[in-house]
Structures are given as structure tokens and as C-alpha cells.
Amino acid sequence: MRPLAPVCFPLLLLAIGCAGSGDAVREPVAGPPAAVAGPARGPVRTFSYETLEGRELSTASVAGRLSVIGFVATYDVASQAEARFLAGLFRDHTPRINAALLVLEASENRPLVEAFVAALKLPYPVALADAPTIAGEGPFAGLHHVPSVVILDAEGREAFRHVGLITQEALEEVLRRIERENAR
């Protein structure tokens, strides 16, 4: 039988070398994501989209409350789950918060988006994003992955951003943190 040391030692050195110094940015593994800390949250996110009902989803229409905006696509199963989590959040926390969905799809997909909304019986405003927003530019720069969520404070400044699926319970925890920070 051959000793394992000649094979295992180089693998061990490789593993130690790949471990790095800890400076790399890593996604959290467990627990709800942390909200952006501190009252200074940067500029107001100025946006305006037309909802499927012909109303306006804009900085002005959500002003005065915390607003949870989901970014989804109809072809993504995780987006369907996110839309449902937002529906529960909206149901449990209205009128304390606003909720809305921004679909990152071109306007020619409107019939598909309408079917998505009807099938899920979504109770909050839903709008189609414009081309710059779909490309990850515009008022929510860098956010073009689905599903994603942004929480705006009452003034329309971004207080939280999460890329990937996030549960209703985790969103509720983030909202509580933001409210505690605002109370200071």
C-alpha cells in the first residue's frame, strides 16, 4: 500500500493557498441580509414607470412610506416565488409600506406579464421596465438580475438592495431594522 502523504500534501497546500487572506467579498450564507446602515443613504432614486393599469409607479407615487420593489421576469421560477413573497408582505403590512413589481422584460411581452400577474393574483402595482433599467442602467444602476429587491426609505433613497430570492420573513426583518435606524 502506498503512503498518502505525497498526494495529500500538495492538495493541502493548494487548499491553503486558495483560502486567501479573507479580503474577498462573499455573499452571506445564512440569516437575513443586513440593511444598509446609517441614515445617510445617498440620493433619491428618481424613476417613473407606467403600471399595467395605466397608473404611475414613481418616486412621487411611493413617497412617504418604506417601499419594497421587486425586480422579476416572467420566465423565472424564483421570480414567481418573489412576487408571492411580496404579495404576503403587502397584505400583512399595508398601509405601513408600499410594494410594487418591476418586470425586466420588453414591452412586447406585456400579454405574458399580464398573464403572470393574473395567475398570481398580485395585489400591488406592476410595471414593465424601460430599456435602460433592463440593461442595469438608469435609476437602479447595476440591478438587472432576477429576482432582486430594493427597499426605498420614505424619501425615496435606497435603504437596502438584495440580488437573489429573499423570503417575506427576511424582508420583514430588514424593514424592522430600517425602521429602528430611522427612529434614532
MDAnalysis code that builds the backbone (N, CA, C; Angstrom):
import MDAnalysis as mda
import numpy as np

u = mda.Universe.empty(552, n_residues=184, atom_resindex=np.repeat(np.arange(184), 3), trajectory=True)
u.add_TopologyAttr("name", ["N", "CA", "C"] * 184)
u.add_TopologyAttr("resid", np.arange(1, 185))
u.add_TopologyAttr("resname", ["MET", "ARG", "PRO", "LEU", "ALA", "PRO", "VAL", "CYS", "PHE", "PRO", "LEU", "LEU", "LEU", "LEU", "ALA", "ILE", "GLY", "CYS", "ALA", "GLY", "SER", "GLY", "ASP", "ALA", "VAL", "ARG", "GLU", "PRO", "VAL", "ALA", "GLY", "PRO", "PRO", "ALA", "ALA", "VAL", "ALA", "GLY", "PRO", "ALA", "ARG", "GLY", "PRO", "VAL", "ARG", "THR", "PHE", "SER", "TYR", "GLU", "THR", "LEU", "GLU", "GLY", "ARG", "GLU", "LEU", "SER", "THR", "ALA", "SER", "VAL", "ALA", "GLY", "ARG", "LEU", "SER", "VAL", "ILE", "GLY", "PHE", "VAL", "ALA", "THR", "TYR", "ASP", "VAL", "ALA", "SER", "GLN", "ALA", "GLU", "ALA", "ARG", "PHE", "LEU", "ALA", "GLY", "LEU", "PHE", "ARG", "ASP", "HIS", "THR", "PRO", "ARG", "ILE", "ASN", "ALA", "ALA", "LEU", "LEU", "VAL", "LEU", "GLU", "ALA", "SER", "GLU", "ASN", "ARG", "PRO", "LEU", "VAL", "GLU", "ALA", "PHE", "VAL", "ALA", "ALA", "LEU", "LYS", "LEU", "PRO", "TYR", "PRO", "VAL", "ALA", "LEU", "ALA", "ASP", "ALA", "PRO", "THR", "ILE", "ALA", "GLY", "GLU", "GLY", "PRO", "PHE", "ALA", "GLY", "LEU", "HIS", "HIS", "VAL", "PRO", "SER", "VAL", "VAL", "ILE", "LEU", "ASP", "ALA", "GLU", "GLY", "ARG", "GLU", "ALA", "PHE", "ARG", "HIS", "VAL", "GLY", "LEU", "ILE", "THR", "GLN", "GLU", "ALA", "LEU", "GLU", "GLU", "VAL", "LEU", "ARG", "ARG", "ILE", "GLU", "ARG", "GLU", "ASN", "ALA", "ARG"])
u.atoms.positions = np.array([
    [0.850, -1.175, 0.000],
    [0.000, 0.000, 0.000],
    [0.896, 1.238, 0.000],
    [0.541, 2.230, -0.822],
    [1.338, 3.455, -0.946],
    [0.924, 4.479, 0.097],
    [1.874, 5.228, 0.636],
    [1.517, 6.272, 1.599],
    [0.768, 7.412, 0.897],
    [-0.159, 8.032, 1.589],
    [-0.981, 9.104, 1.034],
    [-0.312, 10.471, 1.109],
    [0.736, 10.599, 1.890],
    [1.371, 11.903, 2.093],
    [1.826, 12.563, 0.799],
    [2.475, 11.851, -0.144],
    [2.901, 12.542, -1.361],
    [1.744, 13.125, -2.167],
    [0.572, 12.533, -2.082],
    [-0.581, 13.027, -2.825],
    [-1.338, 14.077, -2.028],
    [-1.515, 13.842, -0.757],
    [-2.337, 14.735, 0.071],
    [-1.654, 16.050, 0.401],
    [-0.317, 16.030, 0.601],
    [0.382, 17.256, 0.975],
    [0.238, 18.356, -0.075],
    [0.433, 18.071, -1.387],
    [0.223, 19.141, -2.384],
    [-1.223, 19.634, -2.417],
    [-2.178, 18.735, -2.213],
    [-3.581, 19.148, -2.185],
    [-3.857, 20.052, -0.995],
    [-3.239, 19.737, 0.143],
    [-3.404, 20.570, 1.330],
    [-2.830, 21.965, 1.093],
    [-1.634, 22.024, 0.481],
    [-1.037, 23.325, 0.174],
    [-1.898, 24.122, -0.793],
    [-2.472, 23.451, -1.779],
    [-3.352, 24.111, -2.736],
    [-4.583, 24.675, -2.037],
    [-5.158, 23.903, -1.140],
    [-6.344, 24.363, -0.408],
    [-6.021, 25.569, 0.456],
    [-4.872, 25.547, 1.117],
    [-4.476, 26.687, 1.956],
    [-4.242, 27.916, 1.093],
    [-3.593, 27.740, -0.039],
    [-3.342, 28.863, -0.940],
    [-4.610, 29.450, -1.508],
    [-5.616, 28.608, -1.767],
    [-6.889, 29.092, -2.324],
    [-7.752, 29.764, -1.272],
    [-7.449, 29.497, -0.002],
    [-8.272, 30.073, 1.059],
    [-8.161, 31.580, 1.079],
    [-7.041, 32.135, 0.660],
    [-6.903, 33.589, 0.567],
    [-6.752, 34.243, 1.919],
    [-6.707, 35.548, 1.857],
    [-6.473, 36.321, 3.067],
    [-7.751, 36.761, 3.744],
    [-8.891, 36.432, 3.176],
    [-10.150, 36.861, 3.773],
    [-10.616, 38.195, 3.254],
    [-9.892, 38.789, 2.299],
    [-10.283, 40.087, 1.762],
    [-11.366, 39.988, 0.705],
    [-11.651, 38.807, 0.223],
    [-12.637, 38.658, -0.842],
    [-14.031, 38.960, -0.335],
    [-14.853, 39.498, -1.192],
    [-16.239, 39.770, -0.855],
    [-17.025, 38.483, -1.032],
    [-17.764, 38.117, -0.011],
    [-18.538, 36.884, -0.069],
    [-19.975, 37.178, 0.270],
    [-20.875, 36.400, -0.326],
    [-22.296, 36.510, -0.022],
    [-22.552, 35.885, 1.348],
    [-23.478, 36.410, 2.144],
    [-23.807, 35.784, 3.417],
    [-24.411, 34.408, 3.172],
    [-24.097, 33.486, 4.071],
    [-24.562, 32.114, 3.896],
    [-25.901, 31.905, 4.570],
    [-26.109, 32.464, 5.726],
    [-27.340, 32.190, 6.455],
    [-27.865, 33.477, 7.065],
    [-29.126, 33.439, 7.435],
    [-29.748, 34.565, 8.096],
    [-30.183, 35.641, 7.131],
    [-31.001, 36.566, 7.608],
    [-31.465, 37.635, 6.743],
    [-30.329, 38.587, 6.401],
    [-30.362, 39.149, 5.199],
    [-29.308, 40.064, 4.805],
    [-29.346, 41.351, 5.622],
    [-28.206, 41.972, 5.748],
    [-28.106, 43.209, 6.515],
    [-28.546, 44.389, 5.664],
    [-29.267, 45.302, 6.271],
    [-29.682, 46.524, 5.588],
    [-28.507, 47.489, 5.544],
    [-28.555, 48.416, 4.628],
    [-27.534, 49.452, 4.557],
    [-27.640, 50.283, 5.834],
    [-26.538, 50.422, 6.543],
    [-26.572, 51.085, 7.836],
    [-26.486, 52.595, 7.699],
    [-26.984, 53.271, 8.711],
    [-26.852, 54.718, 8.801],
    [-27.954, 55.471, 8.098],
    [-28.243, 56.665, 8.566],
    [-29.317, 57.457, 7.985],
    [-28.969, 58.069, 6.626],
    [-27.687, 58.292, 6.338],
    [-27.299, 58.886, 5.054],
    [-27.284, 57.796, 3.995],
    [-28.264, 57.804, 3.108],
    [-28.425, 56.729, 2.148],
    [-28.178, 57.157, 0.718],
    [-27.714, 58.345, 0.510],
    [-27.437, 58.772, -0.851],
    [-28.608, 59.491, -1.478],
    [-28.536, 59.663, -2.781],
    [-29.548, 60.466, -3.471],
    [-30.889, 59.744, -3.608],
    [-31.905, 60.530, -3.824],
    [-33.241, 59.991, -4.087],
    [-33.221, 59.270, -5.435],
    [-33.813, 58.108, -5.492],
    [-33.931, 57.370, -6.754],
    [-35.107, 57.957, -7.522],
    [-34.817, 58.660, -8.589],
    [-35.864, 59.286, -9.392],
    [-36.239, 58.345, -10.529],
    [-37.483, 57.878, -10.501],
    [-37.945, 56.928, -11.515],
    [-39.416, 57.147, -11.802],
    [-39.846, 56.672, -12.951],
    [-41.258, 56.718, -13.332],
    [-41.512, 55.651, -14.388],
    [-42.429, 54.753, -14.071],
    [-42.835, 53.687, -14.985],
    [-44.356, 53.661, -15.013],
    [-44.915, 53.233, -16.123],
    [-46.368, 53.092, -16.223],
    [-46.753, 51.679, -15.814],
    [-47.727, 51.575, -14.906],
    [-48.182, 50.259, -14.468],
    [-49.081, 49.633, -15.527],
    [-49.378, 48.374, -15.371],
    [-50.265, 47.682, -16.308],
    [-51.654, 48.305, -16.330],
    [-52.054, 48.944, -15.228],
    [-53.369, 49.598, -15.143],
    [-53.343, 51.018, -15.684],
    [-52.190, 51.476, -16.170],
    [-52.093, 52.826, -16.717],
    [-51.802, 53.895, -15.683],
    [-51.501, 53.504, -14.461],
    [-51.126, 54.472, -13.426],
    [-49.616, 54.659, -13.419],
    [-49.156, 55.479, -12.502],
    [-47.733, 55.768, -12.423],
    [-47.116, 55.080, -11.205],
    [-46.026, 54.383, -11.435],
    [-45.171, 53.876, -10.365],
    [-43.935, 54.754, -10.421],
    [-43.797, 55.634, -9.432],
    [-42.734, 56.633, -9.497],
    [-42.249, 57.001, -8.107],
    [-41.215, 57.788, -8.093],
    [-40.686, 58.315, -6.844],
    [-41.807, 59.009, -6.072],
    [-42.600, 59.806, -6.763],
    [-43.697, 60.542, -6.113],
    [-44.798, 59.618, -5.619],
    [-45.123, 58.584, -6.381],
    [-46.248, 57.716, -6.003],
    [-45.940, 56.833, -4.796],
    [-44.662, 56.621, -4.477],
    [-44.314, 55.790, -3.325],
    [-43.770, 56.606, -2.155],
    [-43.688, 57.908, -2.310],
    [-43.123, 58.774, -1.266],
    [-43.944, 58.698, 0.018],
    [-43.245, 58.815, 1.138],
    [-43.906, 58.881, 2.432],
    [-43.907, 57.578, 3.205],
    [-43.584, 56.467, 2.566],
    [-43.533, 55.161, 3.234],
    [-42.319, 54.382, 2.744],
    [-41.941, 53.386, 3.514],
    [-40.953, 52.443, 3.006],
    [-41.577, 51.728, 1.816],
    [-40.808, 51.533, 0.775],
    [-41.329, 50.920, -0.451],
    [-40.442, 49.761, -0.863],
    [-41.061, 48.602, -1.032],
    [-40.357, 47.396, -1.435],
    [-40.666, 47.158, -2.907],
    [-39.633, 47.188, -3.734],
    [-39.815, 46.997, -5.176],
    [-39.066, 45.743, -5.589],
    [-39.821, 44.811, -6.163],
    [-39.234, 43.573, -6.652],
    [-38.928, 43.683, -8.131],
    [-37.816, 43.124, -8.542],
    [-37.400, 43.083, -9.943],
    [-37.468, 41.627, -10.379],
    [-38.329, 41.344, -11.361],
    [-38.585, 39.956, -11.748],
    [-38.652, 39.811, -13.264],
    [-38.763, 38.563, -13.684],
    [-39.023, 38.219, -15.085],
    [-40.031, 37.073, -15.094],
    [-40.894, 37.064, -16.081],
    [-41.961, 36.053, -16.134],
    [-41.430, 34.649, -16.369],
    [-40.275, 34.510, -16.985],
    [-39.724, 33.201, -17.330],
    [-38.948, 32.553, -16.187],
    [-38.843, 33.220, -15.054],
    [-38.001, 32.776, -13.949],
    [-38.862, 32.275, -12.793],
    [-38.670, 31.025, -12.401],
    [-39.459, 30.438, -11.321],
    [-39.200, 31.152, -9.995],
    [-37.956, 31.524, -9.734],
    [-37.653, 32.241, -8.492],
    [-38.360, 33.600, -8.453],
    [-38.549, 34.222, -9.622],
    [-39.290, 35.493, -9.682],
    [-40.741, 35.291, -9.269],
    [-41.310, 34.159, -9.646],
    [-42.687, 33.853, -9.244],
    [-42.765, 33.755, -7.719],
    [-41.815, 33.084, -7.109],
    [-41.786, 32.979, -5.653],
    [-41.613, 34.359, -5.020],
    [-40.724, 35.180, -5.583],
    [-40.504, 36.524, -5.039],
    [-41.778, 37.359, -5.112],
    [-42.492, 37.267, -6.232],
    [-43.751, 38.007, -6.383],
    [-44.753, 37.584, -5.311],
    [-44.779, 36.305, -4.993],
    [-45.680, 35.817, -3.930],
    [-45.234, 36.297, -2.552],
    [-43.916, 36.291, -2.294],
    [-43.426, 36.804, -1.017],
    [-43.799, 38.275, -0.854],
    [-43.676, 39.051, -1.927],
    [-44.058, 40.466, -1.865],
    [-45.555, 40.626, -1.643],
    [-46.358, 39.738, -2.222],
    [-47.809, 39.797, -2.014],
    [-48.139, 39.579, -0.539],
    [-47.472, 38.632, 0.098],
    [-47.683, 38.404, 1.530],
    [-47.241, 39.591, 2.358],
    [-46.104, 40.158, 2.002],
    [-45.597, 41.341, 2.703],
    [-46.575, 42.501, 2.569],
    [-47.061, 42.711, 1.362],
    [-48.022, 43.785, 1.092],
    [-49.311, 43.561, 1.895],
    [-49.799, 42.343, 1.881],
    [-51.031, 42.005, 2.606],
    [-50.868, 42.251, 4.108],
    [-49.735, 41.857, 4.654],
    [-49.535, 41.932, 6.102],
    [-49.114, 43.312, 6.606],
    [-48.642, 44.181, 5.715],
    [-48.071, 45.448, 6.198],
    [-48.648, 46.700, 5.539],
    [-49.717, 46.573, 4.778],
    [-50.379, 47.751, 4.220],
    [-51.270, 48.325, 5.310],
    [-51.304, 49.607, 5.534],
    [-50.777, 50.705, 4.738],
    [-49.406, 51.184, 5.175],
    [-48.701, 50.432, 6.025],
    [-47.401, 50.857, 6.529],
    [-46.339, 50.943, 5.448],
    [-46.420, 50.069, 4.433],
    [-45.419, 50.048, 3.363],
    [-46.096, 50.079, 2.000],
    [-45.317, 50.385, 0.993],
    [-45.715, 50.200, -0.398],
    [-44.994, 48.959, -0.913],
    [-45.607, 48.306, -1.879],
    [-44.935, 47.215, -2.585],
    [-45.264, 47.364, -4.059],
    [-44.334, 46.980, -4.901],
    [-44.537, 47.045, -6.347],
    [-43.596, 46.056, -7.013],
    [-43.923, 45.743, -8.248],
    [-43.112, 44.818, -9.031],
    [-42.707, 45.514, -10.312],
    [-41.448, 45.391, -10.663],
    [-40.929, 45.920, -11.911],
    [-40.430, 44.724, -12.725],
    [-41.076, 44.487, -13.846],
    [-40.756, 43.331, -14.681],
    [-39.684, 43.745, -15.690],
    [-38.569, 43.049, -15.660],
    [-37.437, 43.378, -16.525],
    [-37.579, 42.660, -17.860],
    [-38.619, 43.035, -18.590],
    [-38.883, 42.473, -19.910],
    [-39.363, 43.582, -20.834],
    [-39.150, 43.373, -22.119],
    [-39.539, 44.356, -23.132],
    [-41.062, 44.480, -23.222],
    [-41.512, 45.617, -23.723],
    [-42.948, 45.907, -23.780],
    [-43.733, 44.908, -24.636],
    [-43.087, 44.267, -25.606],
    [-43.814, 43.277, -26.414],
    [-44.213, 42.049, -25.600],
    [-43.667, 41.898, -24.394],
    [-44.054, 40.792, -23.514],
    [-45.211, 41.151, -22.593],
    [-45.818, 42.292, -22.810],
    [-46.917, 42.732, -21.936],
    [-48.004, 41.675, -21.762],
    [-48.481, 40.983, -22.822],
    [-49.508, 39.950, -22.594],
    [-49.030, 38.843, -21.642],
    [-47.777, 38.489, -21.750],
    [-47.221, 37.479, -20.855],
    [-47.164, 38.005, -19.417],
    [-46.786, 39.256, -19.263],
    [-46.725, 39.881, -17.941],
    [-48.127, 39.961, -17.341],
    [-49.107, 40.342, -18.134],
    [-50.496, 40.398, -17.648],
    [-50.969, 39.016, -17.192],
    [-50.621, 37.968, -17.937],
    [-50.988, 36.606, -17.548],
    [-50.281, 36.203, -16.246],
    [-49.017, 36.594, -16.094],
    [-48.238, 36.331, -14.886],
    [-48.926, 36.965, -13.672],
    [-49.310, 38.224, -13.804],
    [-49.962, 38.959, -12.718],
    [-51.318, 38.340, -12.382],
    [-52.093, 37.992, -13.412],
    [-53.417, 37.400, -13.190],
    [-53.298, 36.025, -12.529],
    [-52.365, 35.217, -12.980],
    [-52.214, 33.874, -12.427],
    [-51.821, 33.923, -10.951],
    [-50.984, 34.888, -10.589],
    [-50.534, 35.007, -9.202],
    [-51.448, 35.882, -8.350],
    [-52.426, 36.545, -8.987],
    [-53.360, 37.445, -8.289],
    [-52.603, 38.471, -7.441],
    [-51.693, 39.178, -8.089],
    [-50.851, 40.129, -7.376],
    [-51.645, 41.385, -7.011],
    [-51.595, 41.789, -5.734],
    [-52.420, 42.898, -5.250],
    [-51.767, 44.279, -5.328],
    [-50.561, 44.364, -5.833],
    [-49.819, 45.622, -5.840],
    [-49.521, 46.044, -7.274],
    [-49.061, 47.277, -7.484],
    [-48.777, 47.759, -8.840],
    [-47.646, 46.966, -9.502],
    [-47.827, 46.732, -10.796],
    [-46.827, 46.029, -11.598],
    [-46.572, 46.863, -12.844],
    [-45.291, 47.071, -13.147],
    [-44.917, 47.866, -14.316],
    [-43.841, 47.137, -15.107],
    [-43.786, 47.451, -16.388],
    [-42.703, 46.970, -17.245],
    [-41.565, 47.979, -17.187],
    [-40.348, 47.481, -17.077],
    [-39.181, 48.362, -17.026],
    [-38.876, 48.907, -18.412],
    [-38.184, 50.043, -18.446],
    [-37.717, 50.588, -19.720],
    [-36.385, 49.932, -20.085],
    [-35.915, 50.184, -21.301],
    [-34.688, 49.555, -21.802],
    [-33.466, 49.845, -20.925],
    [-33.245, 51.098, -20.478],
    [-32.077, 51.329, -19.613],
    [-32.142, 50.526, -18.299],
    [-33.315, 50.424, -17.709],
    [-33.446, 49.669, -16.465],
    [-33.185, 48.187, -16.709],
    [-33.718, 47.650, -17.799],
    [-33.482, 46.245, -18.147],
    [-31.988, 45.981, -18.319],
    [-31.273, 46.956, -18.867],
    [-29.835, 46.823, -19.105],
    [-28.997, 47.040, -17.842],
    [-29.643, 47.363, -16.726],
    [-28.908, 47.595, -15.483],
    [-28.409, 49.009, -15.334],
    [-28.992, 49.913, -16.093],
    [-28.631, 51.329, -16.014],
    [-29.819, 52.072, -15.400],
    [-29.855, 53.356, -15.535],
    [-30.989, 54.135, -15.057],
    [-30.989, 54.287, -13.552],
    [-32.168, 54.493, -12.951],
    [-32.252, 54.833, -11.535],
    [-31.798, 53.721, -10.590],
    [-31.845, 52.479, -11.037],
    [-31.437, 51.350, -10.201],
    [-30.190, 50.690, -10.801],
    [-29.195, 51.501, -11.091],
    [-27.982, 51.056, -11.783],
    [-27.400, 49.796, -11.158],
    [-27.015, 48.878, -12.019],
    [-26.402, 47.638, -11.582],
    [-27.377, 46.545, -11.217],
    [-28.652, 46.853, -11.208],
    [-29.633, 45.863, -10.792],
    [-30.370, 45.350, -12.024],
    [-29.887, 44.285, -12.586],
    [-30.542, 43.703, -13.754],
    [-30.611, 42.184, -13.643],
    [-30.524, 41.685, -12.429],
    [-30.640, 40.255, -12.163],
    [-32.001, 39.986, -11.545],
    [-32.562, 38.832, -11.856],
    [-33.861, 38.483, -11.297],
    [-33.747, 37.189, -10.503],
    [-34.510, 37.096, -9.419],
    [-35.215, 38.199, -8.776],
    [-34.255, 39.047, -7.947],
    [-34.636, 40.266, -7.744],
    [-33.916, 41.200, -6.880],
    [-34.945, 42.068, -6.178],
    [-34.536, 42.684, -5.090],
    [-35.420, 43.557, -4.325],
    [-34.651, 44.796, -3.899],
    [-35.331, 45.932, -3.964],
    [-34.819, 47.200, -3.441],
    [-35.852, 47.723, -2.456],
    [-35.369, 48.256, -1.335],
    [-36.257, 48.943, -0.392],
    [-35.830, 50.403, -0.373],
    [-36.805, 51.273, -0.631],
    [-36.576, 52.720, -0.587],
    [-37.125, 53.251, 0.726],
    [-36.437, 54.233, 1.306],
    [-36.966, 54.866, 2.504],
    [-38.092, 55.819, 2.116],
    [-38.675, 56.483, 3.082],
    [-39.830, 57.345, 2.833],
    [-39.513, 58.513, 1.901],
    [-38.233, 58.883, 1.802],
    [-37.831, 59.966, 0.915],
    [-37.450, 59.472, -0.472],
    [-37.420, 58.160, -0.677],
    [-37.083, 57.608, -1.985],
    [-35.615, 57.262, -2.160],
    [-34.863, 57.214, -1.057],
    [-33.453, 56.822, -1.117],
    [-33.339, 55.321, -0.889],
    [-32.409, 54.701, -1.577],
    [-32.229, 53.256, -1.440],
    [-31.679, 52.930, -0.056],
    [-32.418, 52.115, 0.690],
    [-32.020, 51.712, 2.032],
    [-31.525, 50.275, 2.063],
    [-31.851, 49.498, 1.033],
    [-31.495, 48.079, 1.009],
    [-31.584, 47.566, -0.420],
    [-30.677, 46.652, -0.747],
    [-30.694, 46.007, -2.059],
    [-30.284, 44.553, -1.866],
    [-31.008, 43.658, -2.508],
    [-30.684, 42.231, -2.421],
    [-30.847, 41.600, -3.798],
    [-29.808, 40.919, -4.260],
    [-29.871, 40.186, -5.517],
    [-30.100, 38.726, -5.177],
    [-31.129, 38.148, -5.764],
    [-31.486, 36.760, -5.476],
    [-32.802, 36.716, -4.717],
    [-33.282, 35.526, -4.533],
    [-34.550, 35.313, -3.840],
    [-34.410, 35.672, -2.367],
    [-35.379, 36.386, -1.838],
    [-35.406, 36.734, -0.416],
    [-36.825, 36.517, 0.081],
    [-36.958, 35.865, 1.217],
    [-38.270, 35.489, 1.742],
    [-38.993, 36.673, 2.377],
    [-40.277, 36.492, 2.586],
    [-41.076, 37.512, 3.258],
    [-40.540, 37.755, 4.670],
    [-40.187, 36.700, 5.373],
    [-39.685, 36.843, 6.739],
    [-38.380, 37.646, 6.768],
    [-37.488, 37.378, 5.841],
    [-36.229, 38.131, 5.788],
    [-36.486, 39.596, 5.455],
    [-37.426, 39.860, 4.547],
    [-37.780, 41.243, 4.218],
    [-38.385, 41.954, 5.422],
    [-39.214, 41.256, 6.192],
    [-39.793, 41.861, 7.389],
    [-38.705, 42.251, 8.384],
    [-37.695, 41.409, 8.531],
    [-36.576, 41.724, 9.426],
    [-35.825, 42.957, 8.930],
    [-35.587, 43.050, 7.643],
    [-34.904, 44.218, 7.074],
    [-35.735, 45.470, 7.310],
    [-37.042, 45.396, 7.096],
    [-37.912, 46.550, 7.335],
    [-37.836, 46.991, 8.798],
    [-37.836, 46.030, 9.723],
    [-37.718, 46.383, 11.150],
    [-36.388, 47.091, 11.425],
    [-35.307, 46.599, 10.830],
    [-34.001, 47.242, 11.031],
    [-34.006, 48.672, 10.502],
    [-34.557, 48.859, 9.324],
    [-34.604, 50.201, 8.735],
    [-35.434, 51.126, 9.616],
    [-36.558, 50.631, 10.104],
    [-37.407, 51.459, 10.974],
    [-36.680, 51.811, 12.263],
    [-35.920, 50.864, 12.834],
    [-35.146, 51.161, 14.046],
    [-34.082, 52.218, 13.758],
    [-33.400, 52.112, 12.617],
    [-32.385, 53.097, 12.246],
    [-33.009, 54.478, 12.071],
    [-34.190, 54.520, 11.463],
    [-34.863, 55.814, 11.233],
    [-35.348, 56.430, 12.538],
    [-35.582, 55.612, 13.578],
    [-36.071, 56.115, 14.847],
    [-34.954, 56.756, 15.669],
    [-33.708, 56.485, 15.306],
    [-32.570, 57.037, 16.063],
    [-32.402, 58.503, 15.855],
])
